[in-house]
Amino acid sequence: MEWQPEVKELYDKVVLNMPEMVRPVIKPQLFENAEKKCEERRGKMVAEVDLIVALFEITPT
């Protein structure tokens, strides 16, 4: 699935700002969930809304 370039850049920044210990777990999980959100809304490219919603969904409470 394709990502909007600015959204991919935002994804990279978000991942870099996470603690190193959790990056290996969170990075692929966030990537997959963002693409899942895009599919759910029948989008052709991952948008910022997909990334943000995915981030909130994978963040433990």
MMTF fields as JSON, N, C-alpha, C and O atoms, coordinates in Angstrom:
{
  "mmtfVersion": "1.0.0",
  "mmtfProducer": "UNKNOWN",
  "numBonds": 243,
  "numAtoms": 244,
  "numGroups": 61,
  "numChains": 1,
  "numModels": 1,
  "chainsPerModel": [1],
  "groupsPerChain": [61],
  "chainIdList": ["A"],
  "bondAtomList": [4, 2, 8, 6, 12, 10, 16, 14, 20, 18, 24, 22, 28, 26, 32, 30, 36, 34, 40, 38, 44, 42, 48, 46, 52, 50, 56, 54, 60, 58, 64, 62, 68, 66, 72, 70, 76, 74, 80, 78, 84, 82, 88, 86, 92, 90, 96, 94, 100, 98, 104, 102, 108, 106, 112, 110, 116, 114, 120, 118, 124, 122, 128, 126, 132, 130, 136, 134, 140, 138, 144, 142, 148, 146, 152, 150, 156, 154, 160, 158, 164, 162, 168, 166, 172, 170, 176, 174, 180, 178, 184, 182, 188, 186, 192, 190, 196, 194, 200, 198, 204, 202, 208, 206, 212, 210, 216, 214, 220, 218, 224, 222, 228, 226, 232, 230, 236, 234, 240, 238],
  "bondOrderList": [1, 1, 1, 1, 1, 1, 1, 1, 1, 1, 1, 1, 1, 1, 1, 1, 1, 1, 1, 1, 1, 1, 1, 1, 1, 1, 1, 1, 1, 1, 1, 1, 1, 1, 1, 1, 1, 1, 1, 1, 1, 1, 1, 1, 1, 1, 1, 1, 1, 1, 1, 1, 1, 1, 1, 1, 1, 1, 1, 1],
  "groupList": [{"groupName": "MET", "atomNameList": ["N", "CA", "C", "O"], "elementList": ["N", "C", "C", "O"], "formalChargeList": [0, 0, 0, 0], "bondAtomList": [1, 0, 2, 1, 3, 2], "bondOrderList": [1, 1, 2], "singleLetterCode": "M", "chemCompType": "L-PEPTIDE LINKING"}, {"groupName": "GLU", "atomNameList": ["N", "CA", "C", "O"], "elementList": ["N", "C", "C", "O"], "formalChargeList": [0, 0, 0, 0], "bondAtomList": [1, 0, 2, 1, 3, 2], "bondOrderList": [1, 1, 2], "singleLetterCode": "E", "chemCompType": "L-PEPTIDE LINKING"}, {"groupName": "TRP", "atomNameList": ["N", "CA", "C", "O"], "elementList": ["N", "C", "C", "O"], "formalChargeList": [0, 0, 0, 0], "bondAtomList": [1, 0, 2, 1, 3, 2], "bondOrderList": [1, 1, 2], "singleLetterCode": "W", "chemCompType": "L-PEPTIDE LINKING"}, {"groupName": "GLN", "atomNameList": ["N", "CA", "C", "O"], "elementList": ["N", "C", "C", "O"], "formalChargeList": [0, 0, 0, 0], "bondAtomList": [1, 0, 2, 1, 3, 2], "bondOrderList": [1, 1, 2], "singleLetterCode": "Q", "chemCompType": "L-PEPTIDE LINKING"}, {"groupName": "PRO", "atomNameList": ["N", "CA", "C", "O"], "elementList": ["N", "C", "C", "O"], "formalChargeList": [0, 0, 0, 0], "bondAtomList": [1, 0, 2, 1, 3, 2], "bondOrderList": [1, 1, 2], "singleLetterCode": "P", "chemCompType": "L-PEPTIDE LINKING"}, {"groupName": "VAL", "atomNameList": ["N", "CA", "C", "O"], "elementList": ["N", "C", "C", "O"], "formalChargeList": [0, 0, 0, 0], "bondAtomList": [1, 0, 2, 1, 3, 2], "bondOrderList": [1, 1, 2], "singleLetterCode": "V", "chemCompType": "L-PEPTIDE LINKING"}, {"groupName": "LYS", "atomNameList": ["N", "CA", "C", "O"], "elementList": ["N", "C", "C", "O"], "formalChargeList": [0, 0, 0, 0], "bondAtomList": [1, 0, 2, 1, 3, 2], "bondOrderList": [1, 1, 2], "singleLetterCode": "K", "chemCompType": "L-PEPTIDE LINKING"}, {"groupName": "LEU", "atomNameList": ["N", "CA", "C", "O"], "elementList": ["N", "C", "C", "O"], "formalChargeList": [0, 0, 0, 0], "bondAtomList": [1, 0, 2, 1, 3, 2], "bondOrderList": [1, 1, 2], "singleLetterCode": "L", "chemCompType": "L-PEPTIDE LINKING"}, {"groupName": "TYR", "atomNameList": ["N", "CA", "C", "O"], "elementList": ["N", "C", "C", "O"], "formalChargeList": [0, 0, 0, 0], "bondAtomList": [1, 0, 2, 1, 3, 2], "bondOrderList": [1, 1, 2], "singleLetterCode": "Y", "chemCompType": "L-PEPTIDE LINKING"}, {"groupName": "ASP", "atomNameList": ["N", "CA", "C", "O"], "elementList": ["N", "C", "C", "O"], "formalChargeList": [0, 0, 0, 0], "bondAtomList": [1, 0, 2, 1, 3, 2], "bondOrderList": [1, 1, 2], "singleLetterCode": "D", "chemCompType": "L-PEPTIDE LINKING"}, {"groupName": "ASN", "atomNameList": ["N", "CA", "C", "O"], "elementList": ["N", "C", "C", "O"], "formalChargeList": [0, 0, 0, 0], "bondAtomList": [1, 0, 2, 1, 3, 2], "bondOrderList": [1, 1, 2], "singleLetterCode": "N", "chemCompType": "L-PEPTIDE LINKING"}, {"groupName": "ARG", "atomNameList": ["N", "CA", "C", "O"], "elementList": ["N", "C", "C", "O"], "formalChargeList": [0, 0, 0, 0], "bondAtomList": [1, 0, 2, 1, 3, 2], "bondOrderList": [1, 1, 2], "singleLetterCode": "R", "chemCompType": "L-PEPTIDE LINKING"}, {"groupName": "ILE", "atomNameList": ["N", "CA", "C", "O"], "elementList": ["N", "C", "C", "O"], "formalChargeList": [0, 0, 0, 0], "bondAtomList": [1, 0, 2, 1, 3, 2], "bondOrderList": [1, 1, 2], "singleLetterCode": "I", "chemCompType": "L-PEPTIDE LINKING"}, {"groupName": "PHE", "atomNameList": ["N", "CA", "C", "O"], "elementList": ["N", "C", "C", "O"], "formalChargeList": [0, 0, 0, 0], "bondAtomList": [1, 0, 2, 1, 3, 2], "bondOrderList": [1, 1, 2], "singleLetterCode": "F", "chemCompType": "L-PEPTIDE LINKING"}, {"groupName": "ALA", "atomNameList": ["N", "CA", "C", "O"], "elementList": ["N", "C", "C", "O"], "formalChargeList": [0, 0, 0, 0], "bondAtomList": [1, 0, 2, 1, 3, 2], "bondOrderList": [1, 1, 2], "singleLetterCode": "A", "chemCompType": "L-PEPTIDE LINKING"}, {"groupName": "CYS", "atomNameList": ["N", "CA", "C", "O"], "elementList": ["N", "C", "C", "O"], "formalChargeList": [0, 0, 0, 0], "bondAtomList": [1, 0, 2, 1, 3, 2], "bondOrderList": [1, 1, 2], "singleLetterCode": "C", "chemCompType": "L-PEPTIDE LINKING"}, {"groupName": "GLY", "atomNameList": ["N", "CA", "C", "O"], "elementList": ["N", "C", "C", "O"], "formalChargeList": [0, 0, 0, 0], "bondAtomList": [1, 0, 2, 1, 3, 2], "bondOrderList": [1, 1, 2], "singleLetterCode": "G", "chemCompType": "PEPTIDE LINKING"}, {"groupName": "THR", "atomNameList": ["N", "CA", "C", "O"], "elementList": ["N", "C", "C", "O"], "formalChargeList": [0, 0, 0, 0], "bondAtomList": [1, 0, 2, 1, 3, 2], "bondOrderList": [1, 1, 2], "singleLetterCode": "T", "chemCompType": "L-PEPTIDE LINKING"}],
  "groupTypeList": [0, 1, 2, 3, 4, 1, 5, 6, 1, 7, 8, 9, 6, 5, 5, 7, 10, 0, 4, 1, 0, 5, 11, 4, 5, 12, 6, 4, 3, 7, 13, 1, 10, 14, 1, 6, 6, 15, 1, 1, 11, 11, 16, 6, 0, 5, 14, 1, 5, 9, 7, 12, 5, 14, 7, 13, 1, 12, 17, 4, 17],
  "groupIdList": [1, 2, 3, 4, 5, 6, 7, 8, 9, 10, 11, 12, 13, 14, 15, 16, 17, 18, 19, 20, 21, 22, 23, 24, 25, 26, 27, 28, 29, 30, 31, 32, 33, 34, 35, 36, 37, 38, 39, 40, 41, 42, 43, 44, 45, 46, 47, 48, 49, 50, 51, 52, 53, 54, 55, 56, 57, 58, 59, 60, 61],
  "secStructList": [7, 3, 3, 7, 2, 2, 2, 2, 2, 2, 2, 2, 2, 2, 2, 2, 6, 1, 7, 6, 6, 6, 2, 2, 2, 2, 2, 2, 2, 2, 2, 2, 2, 2, 2, 2, 2, 2, 2, 2, 6, 6, 7, 1, 3, 3, 7, 2, 2, 2, 2, 2, 2, 2, 2, 2, 2, 2, 1, 7, 7],
  "xCoordList": [0.842, 0.0, 0.888, 1.948, 0.448, 1.221, 0.897, -0.197, 1.875, 1.725, 1.919, 2.75, 1.151, 1.409, 2.794, 3.095, 3.649, 5.032, 5.13, 5.975, 4.285, 4.359, 3.906, 4.356, 3.029, 2.565, 3.659, 3.856, 4.366, 5.487, 6.573, 7.181, 6.808, 7.789, 7.344, 8.161, 6.073, 5.528, 5.656, 6.012, 5.367, 5.519, 6.958, 7.186, 7.919, 9.329, 9.679, 10.412, 9.165, 9.433, 8.812, 9.436, 7.594, 6.912, 7.708, 7.916, 8.144, 8.897, 10.225, 10.631, 10.901, 12.181, 12.032, 12.968, 10.879, 10.653, 10.21, 10.03, 10.036, 9.662, 10.919, 11.997, 10.787, 11.942, 12.488, 11.727, 13.806, 14.452, 13.998, 13.95, 13.669, 13.289, 11.978, 11.793, 11.071, 9.772, 9.683, 8.737, 10.646, 10.598, 10.434, 9.609, 11.188, 11.041, 9.638, 9.229, 8.911, 7.551, 6.541, 5.651, 6.69, 5.712, 5.799, 4.771, 7.007, 7.176, 6.356, 5.577, 6.495, 5.694, 4.201, 3.353, 3.895, 2.494, 1.794, 0.663, 2.459, 1.896, 1.745, 0.734, 2.749, 2.719, 1.532, 0.768, 1.389, 0.302, -1.072, -2.002, -1.199, -2.494, -2.873, -4.052, -1.9, -2.193, -2.709, -3.66, -2.082, -2.55, -3.937, -4.766, -4.179, -5.494, -6.576, -7.663, -6.273, -7.225, -7.521, -8.661, -6.504, -6.687, -7.618, -8.51, -7.408, -8.261, -9.7, -10.641, -9.868, -11.209, -11.995, -13.214, -11.294, -11.989, -11.943, -12.338, -11.452, -11.355, -10.481, -10.779, -9.4, -8.463, -7.46, -7.248, -6.854, -5.833, -4.429, -3.493, -4.292, -3.004, -3.221, -4.246, -2.249, -2.333, -2.261, -1.336, -3.246, -3.333, -3.003, -2.887, -2.856, -2.512, -3.541, -3.178, -4.803, -5.855, -5.665, -5.916, -5.232, -4.997, -3.882, -3.997, -2.81, -1.667, -2.045, -1.691, -2.751, -3.113, -4.066, -3.881, -5.069, -6.019, -5.292, -5.533, -4.41, -3.644, -2.774, -2.663, -2.164, -1.312, -2.116, -1.669, -3.292, -4.127, -4.602, -4.71, -4.881, -5.38, -4.321, -4.647, -3.064, -2.026, -1.403, -0.649, -1.71, -1.147, -1.882, -3.102, -1.139, -1.796, -2.323, -1.771, -3.382, -3.971, -3.499, -3.895],
  "yCoordList": [-1.175, 0.0, 1.24, 1.261, 2.253, 3.49, 4.412, 4.378, 5.229, 6.221, 7.607, 7.79, 8.579, 9.963, 10.307, 9.992, 10.948, 11.208, 11.929, 11.582, 12.918, 13.662, 12.805, 13.016, 11.853, 10.957, 9.95, 9.622, 9.461, 8.538, 9.246, 8.652, 10.507, 11.298, 11.481, 11.388, 11.735, 11.868, 10.55, 10.543, 9.442, 8.11, 7.916, 7.477, 8.249, 8.095, 8.957, 8.514, 10.18, 11.075, 10.535, 10.569, 10.043, 9.494, 8.317, 8.215, 7.444, 6.264, 6.677, 6.105, 7.659, 8.106, 8.729, 8.692, 9.294, 9.921, 8.934, 9.315, 7.687, 6.662, 6.121, 6.132, 5.654, 5.048, 3.87, 3.089, 3.765, 2.722, 1.317, 0.439, 1.101, -0.245, -0.715, -1.912, 0.211, -0.192, -0.068, -0.573, 0.591, 0.781, -0.504, -0.542, -1.565, -2.787, -3.387, -4.085, -3.121, -3.644, -2.687, -3.104, -1.413, -0.407, -0.097, 0.075, -0.022, 0.39, -0.458, 0.105, -1.782, -2.568, -2.568, -2.625, -2.505, -2.499, -1.225, -1.279, -0.092, 1.178, 1.193, 1.656, 0.686, 0.627, -0.203, 0.233, -1.391, -2.291, -1.72, -1.81, -1.136, -0.587, 0.635, 0.84, 1.447, 2.609, 2.14, 2.709, 1.103, 0.57, -0.062, 0.032, -0.695, -1.292, -0.212, -0.388, 0.899, 2.01, 2.562, 2.909, 2.64, 3.117, 2.18, 2.633, 0.892, -0.092, 0.001, -0.12, 0.215, 0.307, 1.484, 1.409, 2.563, 3.72, 3.702, 4.662, 2.591, 2.371, 3.418, 3.858, 3.804, 4.773, 4.098, 2.887, 4.903, 4.385, 4.618, 3.896, 5.634, 5.955, 6.211, 6.759, 5.811, 6.046, 7.554, 8.225, 8.07, 9.497, 9.739, 8.803, 11.001, 11.375, 10.849, 10.408, 10.895, 10.415, 8.928, 8.498, 8.155, 6.721, 6.512, 5.681, 7.269, 7.15, 7.564, 6.881, 8.666, 9.165, 8.205, 7.905, 7.732, 6.789, 5.505, 4.963, 5.02, 3.807, 4.011, 3.117, 5.176, 5.472, 5.437, 4.866, 6.042, 6.02, 4.606, 4.24, 3.819, 2.462, 1.531, 0.643, 1.719, 0.816, 1.305, 0.571, 2.537, 3.08, 2.489, 2.612, 1.846, 1.275, 2.378, 3.476, 2.062, 3.059, 2.86, 3.608],
  "zCoordList": [0.0, 0.0, 0.0, 0.627, -0.7, -0.78, 0.388, 0.951, 0.731, 1.788, 1.181, 0.292, 1.663, 1.276, 1.816, 2.968, 1.007, 1.444, 2.787, 3.612, 3.013, 4.273, 5.454, 6.58, 5.208, 6.27, 6.605, 7.776, 5.609, 5.841, 6.648, 7.539, 6.332, 7.073, 8.529, 9.445, 8.736, 10.087, 10.849, 12.028, 10.177, 10.779, 11.27, 12.397, 10.411, 10.788, 11.998, 12.882, 12.045, 13.178, 14.464, 15.525, 14.365, 15.545, 16.101, 17.31, 15.224, 15.657, 16.29, 17.302, 15.706, 16.261, 17.643, 18.441, 17.931, 19.233, 20.308, 21.465, 19.938, 20.916, 21.595, 21.002, 22.823, 23.496, 22.675, 22.104, 22.631, 21.827, 22.187, 21.326, 23.437, 23.872, 23.246, 23.028, 22.957, 22.417, 20.895, 20.291, 20.274, 18.817, 18.024, 17.111, 18.332, 17.524, 17.572, 16.645, 18.636, 18.767, 18.139, 17.398, 18.442, 18.024, 16.534, 15.878, 15.994, 14.589, 13.618, 12.849, 13.616, 12.672, 13.014, 12.124, 14.293, 14.717, 14.242, 13.758, 14.377, 13.932, 12.414, 11.889, 11.72, 10.252, 9.767, 8.906, 10.323, 9.914, 10.257, 9.455, 11.439, 11.839, 11.014, 10.725, 10.631, 9.782, 8.424, 7.888, 7.868, 6.588, 6.735, 5.83, 7.86, 8.122, 8.177, 7.627, 8.838, 8.92, 7.527, 7.221, 6.697, 5.326, 4.557, 3.839, 4.71, 4.034, 4.528, 3.743, 5.829, 6.406, 5.837, 5.682, 5.529, 4.96, 3.43, 2.769, 2.888, 1.449, 0.751, -0.36, 1.427, 0.864, -0.053, 0.009, -0.898, -1.812, -1.276, -1.621, -0.428, 0.181, 1.666, 2.071, 2.467, 3.907, 4.148, 3.69, 4.868, 5.168, 6.639, 7.43, 6.98, 8.35, 9.352, 10.442, 8.988, 9.892, 10.205, 11.33, 9.234, 9.449, 10.465, 11.366, 10.312, 11.213, 12.637, 13.598, 12.77, 14.099, 14.811, 15.99, 14.104, 14.71, 15.108, 16.187, 14.246, 14.551, 15.788, 16.627, 15.899, 17.047, 18.347, 19.342, 18.335, 19.537, 19.857, 21.027, 18.843, 19.082, 19.661, 20.448, 19.284, 19.793, 21.096, 21.735, 21.493, 22.726, 23.926, 24.03, 24.835, 26.015, 26.934, 26.995, 27.632, 28.546, 29.959, 30.853]
}
